[in-house]
């Protein structure tokens, strides 16, 4: 890489940061109003294309659609490591995995490090966390928490509460999505209005296993789910990584039966077209029933905010910890840096401050959430966080110097090889660095091939694009100080 090229890129990054901080400062000075309460709702494995507002015509999500209608919907919100626990560590620290030390499910979070809830506390906010935590260690930075042990379970789940022994979970009868909402509303009823609050509501749904209350059993029962256009895509057209993967955690034609609500019919063999089609219908009928329950509970919470008078000064954010494949490319689950896994839904509502029914296409990241909340709390310039406040974007301001590229790094787990990559508005370059030689590289034309059906790496007419994307990838790795490979 030429020194001048590197300097140009670094200068551009610094300019973008300065621009962001200037907008934040101007925004704070211009508003000079009461700081908002913040409710952050995060689901688990909820794909953006399983929401009506994002174009899904099969399932109805009236409450999430209402949030989008009354606020702003982001179309390019990305994860940095699409796996349950690492994404939560990235959220809480505002930093990439190689900085926060949490790479894979099963790691233990270092609660002594700087997190945005701790900074919110210092800024005078009351902080709370209810629902899925999944980081192994005891939560820090919260005035109150009530979290699931590990993954938790859907019925009669235990909760670990602040002020009690960390190892002793108290079982609460009922369906966990309902219980988390009940606990959230109860906490809000006890809320002391002398301080603003930042409450994180982390649902287990729609993560598997796909268990739901009886009232949802008949939902979609008589309807066959339409298969995605690329349901039967050929893996060899996409690169070696998918072809080399056994796929029990990714490929519908080979998925293990733990993910089903029914017994596999006799004679149905893994690896066949029939198995793939049956698995798709079985898994995603259950998945969408969990989404319906989740949407109902978002509606319950919104109704309480309206009735209690809290809605007008409460910033409500809805997102997920990961994206998810809904049969796209014949896949389910997440992890891969393909679009459906990389993308997160992001809907933000703040009455009177965010113009209703607006859509934003600029690149945002899960790393930006903490800095955004800190911005609203009046904390600016926390240099230990790698994201940037999206508050200027919420004001519908034009941000020409906003980031134009996104860096991703997955460290290998669940039969998905480790890889990192960069996505721009036009292209995506992925490097499966454990696969030797040219076979570890994949290049996709996002504009002309949004379904990522054809790997263009190695095509003679794309050599300049490859060189440019490799240079950008190297520069981003240096910028974020991701110098090593974790195996």
N, C-alpha and C positions, 0 to 999 in steps of 0.2 A: 504494500500500500504506500502510495506516495505521501510524503509528509504534508504537502500542500492540500491534498485531498482530505487527509485526516483533520488538519487544522480548520478547513472549511466546514466539515461536518460538526466538529466540536463547537465552533463559533455559532453555527446555526442552532445547536442544542441550547447553548447558553442564551442566545437571543430569544429563543422560545420561552425559556425559564424566566428571563427578565420581563418579557411581555406578559407572561402569566401572572407574575407577582405584581406588576404594575396594575393590571386589570383588577386583581384582588384588592389592592390598596385603594384604588379609585372606587371600587364597589363598596367597600366598608365606609369610606368617607361620605359617599353619596347617600347610602341608606340611613345610617345613624338611627336605627330603630331597635326595638326589643329583639334580643336574640331568640331564634326559633327553638322550639322543641324538635327533636329528631326521632323518628321511628324508622329503623332500618329492618326491613323484612327480607330475609334470605331463605329461599327454598333450597332443596338439594336435588341436583340433576334435572332441573326444569329447563328444557330447551325453549329458546325464544319462539321457535316455530310450532310450539304447542300452546300458543296464546292467540286468542282471536285477534287482538290488536296488531299482532305480527303476521296476520294473514291466514291463520288456520281456520278452515271452514267446517271442520268436522266436530270439534269440541267447542262448547260455549263457555266463555270465561267472562261473564258480564261485569264482575267486580274489578278484575284487572283491566278490562277494557275501559271501565269508568275512570280508573286512575289515569290511564293514558289519555282519555278524552279531557280530563281536567288538568293535565300536566304535560310533561315532555317525555317522548319516547326516543331512546337512542338506538340506532341501527348498527353501530360499529363499536360495541363494548366488548372487550376481549379479556380472557383470562391469561395468566402467565405460566401456569402449571396446572392443567385441567384434571385435578384429582381432589377428592373431598377435603382431606386434612391440609395438604399443602396450600390449597387456595384459601382456606380459612386463616392460615398463618400469614399469608401474603396480605389478606384483608386487614388483619389486626395490626400488622407492623407497617403496612404500606411499603414493603420491600420485597425484592425477589428472594426466591428460596435460598440462593447461595449467600445471601446476607442475613436472613433470619434463621438459618440453620435447620429448616424443616423441609425435607425433600420428598418424602414418601409417606403413605399411610403407615402407621405403626411407629413413626418417630415421636419423640416427646418434646413438646414446646418449652423453650426457655422463657419462663414468665418474668424473668428479671429485666428483660430488654425493653426498650422504649416501644410503647404501643399508643395508638391514638386514643383509646379510652382513658389511659393514664393522663394524657395531655388534656383531655376534655375535663377530667376531674380537677386538674390544676386551674383550668379556666373557669371553674365554678359550676360545672354541669354535674347533675346527678346521673350516674350511669347504671344501666341494668342489662342483663343478658338472660334470655329465657329460651330454652330449647337445645338444639344440637350444638355441641362444643367440639368434641372429637379430636382434641389436641393432647390428650393424655395427662397433662399436668393440671393443677388447680388454677382456675381463672384468676387473673390479677387485673387490677384497674377498674373493678366494678364494685359499686356500693351494694349491689344485690345481684345474685345469680341463682338460677334454678335450671340445671342442665342435665341432659341425658347422659348416662354412663355409656361411653363408647358410641356405638351406632344407635343404642336404644332399641325399642321395639314399638310396634304400632298399637298394641292393646295392653292396658294395665302396665305401663312403663314406670320404671323407677326414675326419680329425680334426685340429683345431688344439690343441696341448697346451701347458700352462704350462711355462715353462723352455726353450721352443724359439722359433724365429722365427715371429712371428704370421702371416706370409704363406705359410708352408710347411706344407701339410696332409699328414699321413701317411695313406695309404690303408690301411684295415683290411678284409680280405676277410670276406665274410659278409653276413647280413641285418642291417640297422642296429638293429632292435629287440632282436635277440639280442646284438649287439655292445655296445650301451649297457648292457644287463644284465650282460654279462661284465665290462665295465670297472668297473661299480658293485661287483660282488662282489669283483673283484681289489682295488679300493681299500679295501673293508672288511677284506679279509684283511691288508692292510698297516697297518691302523688302529692308532695308538698309544693304548692305553686310558687313558693319563694325562690326556687331555683329552676332554671330550664333543665330539661332532661334529654339524655340520649339513650334510647332503649333499643336494644338489638333483639329481634325476634327471629330465631333460627328454626325453621321447620325441618322435620325429617322427610316429609313428602316432597316430591314423588319418588324418592329413592326406593329401590327394591328391598325386601320382598314386597310384592304388590298386594298388600292386604288392606281392605277397606271396610267401612261399616255396611251393614245389611242394606241400608237405604240406597246404596249405589250399585247393588248387585245387578240390577236389570238395565243399568245405563249402558247403551251401545250393544245390548245383548243380541238384538236382531239386525245389527249393522256390521257389514264387513268393512274393515279399514282399507281405504285405498292405498295401494303400494306406491312408494315414491317412484318417480321416473327413473332414477338410477338404482333401483332396488336390485337389479340383476347385473350391475356393472362388473366388468372383468378386472380382477385385481392386477393382472399382469400389465394392464394399460396404465397403472398408477405407480408402479415401482415395486422393488423387491421386498420392502418391509412387510406389507400386508400378506404377500405370498408366502413369506417365511414364518408367519405367525400361526400358531395352532388355532387360536381364535376362540377358545372357550369363554373368554371374557369380552369378545368383540364381535365375532361373526355369528349371525343368526343361524347359519346352517350347521354350526358346531357348538352352540351355546349349551352349557350344562343345565340339567333339569332343575337345579336350585332356584332358577329365575322364574319358574312356572307356577301357576296356581292350580294346575291340573296335572294328572299323571300323563306322561307321554303315551299316545295311543300305541297299542301293540303293533309291531311290525314297522313302525316309523324309525328309520335309521338316520343317525347323525351324518351330516355331510351330503345329504340329498336335498333336492329342490323342494320336496314335500315337507321335509323337516323344517326347512327355512321358512316356508309359508305358514306352517302351523305355529312355529315359535313366534313369528311376527305378530300374528293375530292374538295369541295368548298373552304375550308380554305386554303389548301396548293397549289392549282393552283394559288390563289392570292398571297400567301406568296412567291412562287418561281418567280413570275413575279417581285415582289419587289426586290428579290435577283438579278435577271437579270439586272434591272435598276441600282442597287447598283454597280454591277460588271462593267457595262459600265462607270460609273462615276469614279470608281477607275482607270480605263483605261485612262480617260481624264486627271486625275491628274498626272499619271505616264508619259503620253505623254508630258505634260507641263514641268515636271522635266527634261526629256530628252532634249527637245528643248531649255530650258533656261540654261542648263549646271549645274543645281543644283543637278542632280541625283548622281554624283560621290561622293559628300561629304554630302549626306543626308541619315540618318538612317530612313527607313520607316517601321512602325509597323502596322500590321492589326490584329484586334481582335474584340470581341463583349463584351457588358456589361454582357450578360448572355448566357448560352446555351439555348436549346429549344428542346422540344419533337416534333418530326415530325410524330405523330401517334404511336410512340413507346409505347408499353403497352396500346394502345388505348387512349393515352394522347396527349394533346397539351399544350403549355405554358411552364413554368419553375418552380421555387420555390423548388421542391422536390430535395433531395440529390441523386437522381438516376443519372446514368452516363450522359445521354444526356443533362440534366440540369446543372450538375456540371461542365462539360467540356466546355472550351472556345477554339475557334480557336485562334491560335497565329502564325503569319507569320512575319518574320523579315528579311529585306534586307538592306545590307550596302556594296556596290560594293568595292571589293578589301579587305574587312575586314572580311566578312562572306563567307565561302566557299559555292558556289552555290549548289542547289539541295541536301541539307543535312536535316536530320531528327533527332530530339532530343527527347528521351523518358523520360527524368528525370522530376521530379515533380516541376512545377513552378506554381506561383499564381499571381492573379491580384495585390496582394500586392507588387510584385517584380518589377512592371513596373516603378514606381517612383524612387526607388533606382537605377535601371538600367540607367535611363536618367540622374540622378545626377552623377552617375559614369562617364558617357561619358562627363559630364560637368566639371569633376574634383573635385566633392564634394564627399568625402568618410567619412563613419562613422557617418552619421546622425542617432543618437540613438532613435529618436522619430518615426522612420519608422520601421515597423515590418517585412517588406520583405527584400530580399537580391538581390543584383545586379546579373542578369543572364549574364552579359558580359563575364565571363569566359566560360560559356556554348556556347555563340555565337562564341567564338574562337575555338570551337570544342575541348576544353580541357577536359580531364578526371577529374571528380570531385567525387571521391569515398565517400567523407564525406558529399555529398549533402543530403538534407532532403529526408527521406524515408516515410514520413507520412504527410497527409493533414487534417487540422481541418476545419469544416464547422458549421455554426450556422444560422438557419433561424428562425425568431421571430414570425411567424404566421400572415398570412393575406391572403385574397382571398380564404377563405375556405380550406386553407392548414394548418394543425396543426404545431405548433412550434416544432422544432427538432434541434438537433446537432449530429455530428458524426465524425468519423475518417475513412480515406481511406488509405490503404497501397497498395503495389504492389499485394498482394494476397487477402486481405479481405476488406470489408467495414462493419462497425458497425454503425447503426443509432438508436438514442433514441428519439422517439416522447414522450417527457416528460410530456405532458398534458394527455396522455393516461395512466391510472393507471395500475400497475401490469406488468406481463411479456409481455402483448400484445403490449406494447409500444416499444419493441425492435425488430430490424431486423438485420440479419447477412447475407452477400452475399459472395460467393466465386467468386472473380473477374476473376480468371484464368479459372476455369472450368465451370463457369456460367456467362459469360460476359453480358448476357442479363438480369441478376438479376431476373430470373423467379421463384426462390424458396428461401424462407426465411429459413435459417438454424438455426435460434435462437431456442434453446430448444432441439435441436438434441443431444442425449447423446454423440455421437462421436465428437461433436464440443465444449464440455464444456471447454476444455483447451484453445481453440482458443478464445472463448467468454471471459474467464478470462483475457487472455493476451490483447485482444482488449479493454476491459473495463479499464484495468490498463493504457494502452496507452492513451485512451480518457481522463481519469482523469488527467494524467500527462500533456497532451497538454492544457487542460483547465487551469491548474495551471500555466503552462509556459506562456500562453497568458493572464493570470490574468482574465479569464472569470469566475468569481465566482458567479455571480447572474443570475437569470432567469428573462428576461423581458417579462411581460405579457400585 
